[in-house]
Structures are given as structure tokens and as C-alpha cells.
Amino acid sequence: MSAYINGMGIISPQETFAVADFLTKPKTYSGDRLTAIEPDYTTWIDAKLLRRMSRIIRMGIATSTLALREADVKIPDAIVTGTSFGCLEDTGSFLTKLIQQKEEALNPTPFIQSTHNTIGSQIALLLQCFGHNQTYSQRGFSFEHALLDALLLNAEKKTALAGSADELTHTSFAIQQRFELFKNALAGEGAAYFLLSPHLTTHSYAQLTEVITLFKPVGDEINQKLTSLFQQHEWQPSSIDILLIGKNGDPIQDLPYTEFLKGFPDAIICRYKHLCGEYATSTSFALWLAAKMLKEQSIPAVVTETKHTNNFKRILIYNNYQRHYHSFILVEAC
């Protein structure tokens, strides 16, 4: 299965939304969390609707709108979304008022808008898209499962708007810090949508070829999976031009990458989490970065220290989330 990325929209801690600049002036941060840089939503969403939307819904709608606009598609055949924690701001608001008001006279709106499928539902309502609409919430595999669903739809000759959205609030950050999830890593957030189509167009960014997930792999399972992938495509490790890995700065969580990189001595090594932070669906940022690099045949200096040429055609994204969720996303030039 494969699909063409014909449109993209992303909001991240970098200047990535509807801008021509490609990470030539990366943002610098102090502290232990990266916050998404949000655009002026009034140019993308009706002002009358904005005041009723939470932050994560605004990000989802804006990025999906841009992806559709780039692909020149008004209504996709399907919408698939991945989110690990859903609308945390509304969840926190509802639970706080539940305690403060002793479960009395509660406003139901934050509860209604706190569910994980709110983002995809709001996009569908605005587009009047009545096709397949699915939200996946499998922690570190949420975005990958959305992509797999989209690939299945593409195999049926259907276009799919696939993406992810996860936000970081003061409450969620404090709770995750308590569990030492961000002990040595920068916390992040972001939203991204991609219009995946079975058809190549003049404005296609790249081709999404493979999505592979491994939960708590043991022994040599990762290498075995990669060997199977290479045999399927009749490739060698040297067939991969760029490795885009999800190192987050935590020595323990980054251990799997050390052994993995030994199998690709000739590949250009790139990193991305120092730009977007660590969060469950950060691979959506990696997919945007990979597709952009393939389209422009350019590698931003901020993602690699390796010398390189601009003649590359395959990028393998490898992400390890909390050492349990391992995923591979293979992207190729059109």
C-alpha cells in the first residue's frame, strides 16, 4: 500500500504554518516545554465560530483547511485523526469545575468537547463531510494508526485527510512531570494534517510507502522487521538515504537508536524532536519534515550535522516513544 501526500498543514513550536521559510530561522527556547506557535485564526476560521472552539480544535481545523487547500480538494472521502490525550484543555476545565462546584450545576459544554473524537468531528461538520470518520487513540501509535487507516482507504481509491493533534496544558504537564516522563526531555505539542491520495499530481510532496509499528519489541525483533521490509522491496540498507530519528535527549529513552544506527553506516542522520518537543504524536511533525525535504531536495541545517548532497529519494522515520512504542514510516520522492 502507498499514497501520495498532496497537501499538508502543520502548527508546531516552529514557524511552520503557511510559510515559505523552511526552518532557516529555528526558534530558541528556555525552560522545559515547547509551545505551538499559532497563526491568526480569523483568516482560516469564521470569527463567529472561533469563540466556541478550544485551542486544540482551532489547530486541527486550521491545519486540515491548509492541507485541503494545498491539495485543491474541497471535501475528502474520509477523515482520520490520531490523538493520544484528546482535548486536554476542556477535560481539565470540566474536572476542575466538577471538584470546585461539588458536582452541581455543571456546564456540559467542556465535557462534550473533551472527547477524543471532537477534533475530527468538528472538521467534518465544517466541511459537511459525511464519509468515513475515525479517531485513533493508542498513545504512541495514534498517528501511525491513522496513517494505516488512510492507506487502506487509498487502496480503495479514496482520498483521506489524515492527521493528529495533541496539546500540552499546565495541568497535563504537571501530571506527566510527576511520572518523570519529561525528566530529561523537552515536552512538546502540535497538530498536522495530510491529504493522502492514490493519485500523483503536480503538487504532490512525496509518496508514503510504509507504516510499521512494534509494541515492546524483544530481542532482535526490530532488525527482523526491517530485514523483511528490505526483502519485500528488494532493497539494501544503503537504499535508505536519510534516517530521521526521534531522539529526545533522555539517555535511557534514546538507547534503542544507538544500536539501530549501526545498521545504516552510509545514511544521513537527522533529528527532529529538538524542534517540536516530545509528545505521543510527534511523528506527524517528522512526516511533514520528511515530505518537505523530499519535495524541496533540501535538508535544513538545524536537523543534521552530517555532510550531504541534495540528491536523495528515500527517508526512513524511526520513532521510539517511552521505549514501548516503536514505529517506522517510509517516505519516498515522487
N, C-alpha and C positions, 0 to 999 in steps of 0.2 A: 504494500500500500504506500502511496505517496500523494502529496498535494502541493500546490503552488501557493506561496504566500503573496497575494495580490494587493494587500493593503495592511497597514499597521498603525496603531495608535498607542502611545505609552506615556504614562505620567510616573516619574521616578524622582529620586533625590537629586538628579541631574537635570540640566535644561534639555529635555528630550521631546517635549510635546510640540509638534507642528513647527519645528525649527530646522533650518538648513544646516546649522553647525553640527558637526559630528564629534562631540566630546573633545574639541580642541582646547576648551577652557573649563576643565572639570572643577566642580565646586569643592571647596575645602571645608572641613567640619572640625569642630571641637566638641567633646562630650562623648557619649556612648550610644547615640541613636541618630539615624539619618531620616529626615522628614521629607516627604514628597514635595516637590515644587509644583504648585497648582497654577493653572492658567486662569485667565479671566473667563469664567464660565458663561457669561452673558452673551458671548459671541457664538456659543455652541449649544446652549440650552435656553429655552424660553424662560425669561426672568420670573414669570408668574409661577413656574413650576420649581424653580431653584430653591425657594424658601422652605419647601416641604421635603427637600432631599437632604439626606445626611451626606457627609463628606465622601464616604466610600462609593455611594451611589452616583454622586457627581463625577467622580473619577472614572467609574465604569462607563457611564453614558458618554462622557466626552471622548474617551479613548475608542469606544466602539463606533462613535459617529465619525471620527477621523479615519478609522480603518475602512469603513464603508465608502467614505468619500474618496479615499485614495484608490480603491478598487473599482470605483464607479458602479457600485451596487446599491440599490435603494433598500431592498428587503432581501435578506439571506434566506436560504431554505431552512436553516436551523441556527440555534444559539446554544452554545455550550460554555459553561463557566466553571472555573476551578477556584475554590477559596477554602483556606484552612479553618479560619475562625469566623468568617462572615462579617456582619455589620457590628463590630465591637462597640462603636460609639453608642448605638441605640441599645445594645444589650446592657452596657454599663449604666446607661441612663435609666432604663427600666428597673434593673436590680437595685440601684441606689434609692430610687423613689419607693420601691417596694418596702425597703427597710425603713426609710425616713417616715413614710406615711402609714407604717404598720399595716400594710396590705389593704388600705382603704382608699377609696376614691382615686384609683389609679387611671392615668391616661393610657388607653390601649395602643395608641399610635407607635410609641417606641417598641412595644412588644411585637406588633405586626411587622414593623420594618427591621427587626433584629434577626429574622430568619436568614439562613444562608442563601436561599434562592431569590431573595429580594432583588439583587443586582440584575440577574438575568431576566427576571420578571418585568422590572421597570424598563429595561431596554426593549423587550418585546412589546410592552404596552405603547411606548412612544413610537415604535416602528410599525405597530399593528401587524406584527409578525406572529402568525398563528401556527407555525410549524413546530418541529421538534425543539423542545427547550429543556435543557438538563443542567443541573448544578452538581458538581462533584466536590466532596469534602473529605478527602483522605489524607489529611496532614501534608506530608512532604510529597505526595503523589497527586495532589489535587489538580494541578495544571496539566501534568502528564496524562491523567485520565481524560481530561477534557480534550486534549490533542488526539488521543486514541479514538475517542468517540467521533471527532471531526474527520479523522482519516477513514473510518468506517462509512461515514456519510458521503465522503468524497468518492469512495469506491462505488457508491450508488449514483454517482454523477450529480450530487447535491453540493451546493455551496454551504459553508458553515462559518459562522462568526464565533471563533474560539478565543477564550481569554481567561484572565484571572484578576483577582483583586484582593488585597489584604492590607488592612490598616493597623497602625500602632497607636494606641491611646495611652494616656498616663497610667490608667488602671491596669491595662493588659501588660504594659512594660514592667510595672512594679511586680506583678504576679510572676511573670516569666523570669525576672531577675531573682526572685525568691527561690526559684528552682534552678538557678545558676545556668540558665540557657544562654545568657549573653555574658558569661563571666569574662571571656577573652575575645568576644566578637561584637562588632557593631550591629545593633538592631536596625532593621530597615522596613520599608513598606513600598507599595506601588500597585499600579494597575496597568494592564496591557491587553489589547485585543488584536486579533489577526483574522483577516478574511482569507480563509483557505478554500481553494477552488481546484477542481480536477482539470481546469483549462489554463494553459500558459497564455499570458497576454504580454503586451509590450511594456507594461509597467510592473511585471512580476519581480519581486525581490529575490526569491530563492525557492528551492524545492525542499520541502520537508519530507525526508525519506524514511526515517525510522524513529520510533519511540520505544524504549525498553526500560522496564522498571524491575528492580530487585529489592525485596524486603529482607533485611538482616541476612545478607549473603554470608555463607560459611565457606571456609577453605578456599579453593581456587574457583569458586563459582563465577566471579566477575570475569576472570580471564576466559573461562569456558564459554560464557555468553558472548564475549567479544570474538572469540575464535569462530563460533557458529555464525555470527554476523558477517565476518570477513569471508567465510566459506560460501555463504549464501550469495554474496555479491562478487565472488572471485577476486577479492582484494588481499592486500598485504597491509601490515601496519604502516608502511610507507605511503599507502594510498590516502592516509589522513594528513592533510596539510596543516591544520590548526587544531589544537586541543584547547577548548575553552572550559576551564575548571572552576569549581565553586569554593576555592579556599576562602575561609572566613577569618583566619588569624588565630584560631584556637588550636594549639598544638595537638591536642587529643583528637578533635574532630577532623583535623587535616591529615592525620596519619594515612588513611587509605589512598590519598593522592600520591604519596611518595612512591609506593610500590607500583601504582598504576602507570606513572610517568616513565618508568624504566622500560616499558614495552614500546615506547614511541620515541626513540632517540633522535629522529630526524624532524619531528613535528615542531611547529612554532607553539610555544606555550603562552596562553593568555589567561588572565584572571578578570573577574567582574564584580565580586561582592564588596570590594572596597569602594565601589561606585554606588551600589544600591543598598548595601547592608544585607544582613541575614534575615530571611523570613521564608516561610514554607513554600511560597510560590515564586521565589526569586528566579527560577528558570525561565519565566516569561521575559524577564529583562535580558537573560542570556540569549534567548531565541531572537529577540529584537536586535541585539548587538551582532549576532552571527549573520542574520539576514542582511543587515545594513552593511556589514563588512564585505559580504559576497557581492552585493549589488554595486557598491562603490569601489570594490577592489582596493580597499584601504583599511589599515589597522591603526586605530588611534594609539598614540604613544603611551597613553595612560594605562593601557591594558596589557602591554608586554614590554619586556626589556630585550627580547630576542631580535637579532637582526633578521630581516625578512625581505622578500620581494613582493610585488603586488600581483603575482600570478598564482592564485590559489583557487581551488574549486570545492574542497570538502572541509567542513568544520564539524568536529565531534564535541558536543557539550557533555561534560560529566559532572554531575552534582551529587554530593553526599550531604543529606540533611540529618543532623543529630546522630550520625553513624548508623542509622537504621534504614533510611530511605535512600537508595542509590538509583539514579536514573541516567540514561543516555539518550540524547537527542541528536540525530544526524541530519545535517543541513548541507545541501549542495547547490552550486551555482546553476542557474537555468541554462 
